[in-house]
Each structure stands twice: as C-alpha cells, then as structure tokens.
Amino acid sequence: MKRALFTLVLLAITLPALAQSRVEITADQTVMNDSAREVTFTGDVIVIHPTVTVWAPKVIATYGEGGTTDIKTFVATGGNVRLKTAEQDATGEHAVYTPGDQLLRLTGNVVVNNASGTVSATELVVNLATNVSTFTSSGGGRVTGVFTSQ
C-alpha cells in the first residue's frame, strides 16, 4: 500500500501534543470529576488542535497527578468519530489514544481517506513509537484499499 496513506501517523504524532499545545474543546456539556481524574465532554464535541480536529458525540479525557496537562487517555465515542488533518480524514465508531504506549486505536467501520486513496477496515492501530499503522478486519471481512496512481 502506498506509504502516503499511512501518513495517518501524522495525525497520531499530533495527538501527544494535545496535552502540550493549545487545544480548544466545545461541547453541549462538560463534566469535570477530579476524584476520578476525568473530564467528560458530551453533545457535538469538537476538539481543535493546531494540526488535528476531532468530532465525536462524546469525549472522555483521563488525567494523572499533573492535572489536565497530564493526559493518560483520550477516548472519543458515540458511533460517529472523525479525525481530520490537513492531509487526511479518518472516521470510525470509537477512538482511543494512550500517550503512555503511544498507540492510537480507531475501531468500527474505519475509513481513512487522503489524496492517494482510501482504506477501509474494522480497526486501525497506529504505533507512534515505531511509525507502523496496522489495518485489520474481523468477522470474515477484509481490509480494502482503493488507490489513485500519482
């Protein structure tokens, strides 16, 4: 597959910076639970970072002792999750980013589009430490790709 399609790593590389850069989050409701160390955003959530925008019905960020700048997990759910960079657009039903192991997992009817093509799968896992993107499908389905020659 074309390496350009796997530049979803670009998106994933920007996610660790969510805890380090200016991030604007809008939602219909925000609940901060300090005892659970989590912030829950619900209702047409939009997360705007300088290099990635995330849309989801619900986003939960859990944080460590360092407070909201010490993000442990970033979970976007609700069946209609979208991650967009200048280079690509990815959709799925559920996205989880964990800075500790540098994994981004997008699951449920995953579709990744960019200028060179489209890949569809059940799951996409991007390992930021190794810069490896792995598309898989389950339930008898197959990973499919359609590419445009440059």
NORWOZI-V885740 format. One line per field, one symbol per residue. ss: DSSP state (H for helix, E for strand, L for the rest). Layout:
BEGIN
ss=???
END
This chain:
BEGIN
ss=LLHHHHHHHHHHHHHHHHHLLLEEEELLEEEEELLLLEEEEEEEEEEEELLLEEEEEEEEEEELLLHHHLEEEEEEELLLEEEELLLEEEEELEEEEELLLLEEEEEEEEEEEELLEEEEEEEEEEELLLLEEEEELLLLLLLEEEELLL
END
